[in-house]
Amino acid sequence: MSLDVAAKKTLLRKIPHGLFICGVAEADHINGFTASWVTQGSFEPPLVVMAVRADSTSHGMIERSGRFSLNVLRADQKDLAAVFFKPQTAVGGRFDATPFKLGELGLPILEEAVGGVECVVVGQVKHGDHSVFVGEVRTAVLHQDVAALDLASTGWSYGG
Ligand SMILES: Cc1cc2nc3c(=O)[nH]c(=O)nc-3n(C[C@H](O)[C@H](O)[C@H](O)COP(=O)(O)O)c2cc1C
């Protein structure tokens, strides 16, 4: 058995993705990053599933704090998504680009996004260059029920 790497890449890049800002908090520090590998995992309890780069700052913060938020970006917030994947001068500095409040679990919720959910980590698969975190949704704030940003519309790719 041999893997056709080119076919694998083409096929996996056809999985549709949204674009989200994942928020994290640990002690007095917050951070956030752009995430696309996100899906729902259960109706009851409400679960979301997200893959996080093992070498990112946020990965360790999620592991240690056991929580994360997911903010759904508006279709016209591509520029903000770019801010949250680029290098930052200090951890959490990306939030200078947009107003936010801390939710009930202490996690960043972007005020100008569609809305955000806060999750408690209930599972983790640590294998490969990303960890898969399973989060149970504990709070949800809807700011405006408008169209959400998706990866395909940006011309960017993350995957394959
Ligand atoms: C289009 C796009 C989608 C991305 N999706 C993810 C993702 O799903 N999971 C992830 O861990 N990183 C993803 N990234 C990379 C992170 O946004 C990036 O590594 C970020 O700098 C991590 O920040 P941190 O080190 O401060 O935690 C994506 C990047 C781009 C450009």
The ligand as an SDF file (V2000), in Angstrom:
LIG
                    3D

 31 33  0  0  0  0  0  0  0  0999 V2000
   -6.0600   30.0690    6.4370 C   0  0  0  0  0  0  0  0  0  0  0  0
   -5.4090   29.5870    7.7060 C   0  0  0  0  0  0  0  0  0  0  0  0
   -6.0470   28.6650    8.5090 C   0  0  0  0  0  0  0  0  0  0  0  0
   -5.4560   28.1820    9.6850 C   0  0  0  0  0  0  0  0  0  0  0  0
   -6.0860   27.2360   10.4300 N   0  0  0  0  0  0  0  0  0  0  0  0
   -5.4710   26.7650   11.5470 C   0  0  0  0  0  0  0  0  0  0  0  0
   -6.0860   25.7360   12.3220 C   0  0  0  0  0  0  0  0  0  0  0  0
   -7.1720   25.2550   12.0340 O   0  0  0  0  0  0  0  0  0  0  0  0
   -5.4180   25.2980   13.4270 N   0  0  0  0  0  0  0  0  0  0  0  0
   -4.1990   25.8280   13.8080 C   0  0  0  0  0  0  0  0  0  0  0  0
   -3.6620   25.4160   14.8280 O   0  0  0  0  0  0  0  0  0  0  0  0
   -3.6140   26.7940   13.0810 N   0  0  0  0  0  0  0  0  0  0  0  0
   -4.2240   27.2830   11.9740 C   0  0  0  0  0  0  0  0  0  0  0  0
   -3.6280   28.2520   11.2520 N   0  0  0  0  0  0  0  0  0  0  0  0
   -2.3190   28.7640   11.7020 C   0  0  0  0  0  0  0  0  0  0  0  0
   -2.4170   29.6910   12.9160 C   0  0  0  0  0  0  0  0  0  0  0  0
   -3.3510   30.7360   12.7110 O   0  0  0  0  0  0  0  0  0  0  0  0
   -1.0090   30.2770   13.1940 C   0  0  0  0  0  0  0  0  0  0  0  0
   -0.0950   29.2150   13.3590 O   0  0  0  0  0  0  0  0  0  0  0  0
   -0.9540   31.1950   14.3950 C   0  0  0  0  0  0  0  0  0  0  0  0
    0.2070   31.9890   14.2640 O   0  0  0  0  0  0  0  0  0  0  0  0
   -0.8930   30.4870   15.7340 C   0  0  0  0  0  0  0  0  0  0  0  0
   -0.8170   31.4790   16.7320 O   0  0  0  0  0  0  0  0  0  0  0  0
   -0.1800   31.2430   18.1630 P   0  0  0  0  0  0  0  0  0  0  0  0
    1.2080   30.6420   17.9690 O   0  0  0  0  0  0  0  0  0  0  0  0
   -0.1310   32.6380   18.7680 O   0  0  0  0  0  0  0  0  0  0  0  0
   -1.0820   30.3180   18.9190 O   0  0  0  0  0  0  0  0  0  0  0  0
   -4.2000   28.7100   10.0780 C   0  0  0  0  0  0  0  0  0  0  0  0
   -3.5520   29.6510    9.2670 C   0  0  0  0  0  0  0  0  0  0  0  0
   -4.1370   30.0850    8.1050 C   0  0  0  0  0  0  0  0  0  0  0  0
   -3.3940   31.0660    7.2310 C   0  0  0  0  0  0  0  0  0  0  0  0
  1  2  1  0
  2  3  1  0
  2 30  2  0
  3  4  2  0
  4  5  1  0
  4 28  1  0
  5  6  2  0
  6  7  1  0
  6 13  1  0
  7  8  2  0
  7  9  1  0
  9 10  1  0
 10 11  2  0
 10 12  1  0
 12 13  2  0
 13 14  1  0
 14 15  1  0
 14 28  1  0
 15 16  1  0
 16 17  1  0
 16 18  1  0
 18 19  1  0
 18 20  1  0
 20 21  1  0
 20 22  1  0
 22 23  1  0
 23 24  1  0
 24 25  2  0
 24 26  1  0
 24 27  1  0
 28 29  2  0
 29 30  1  0
 30 31  1  0
M  END
$$$$
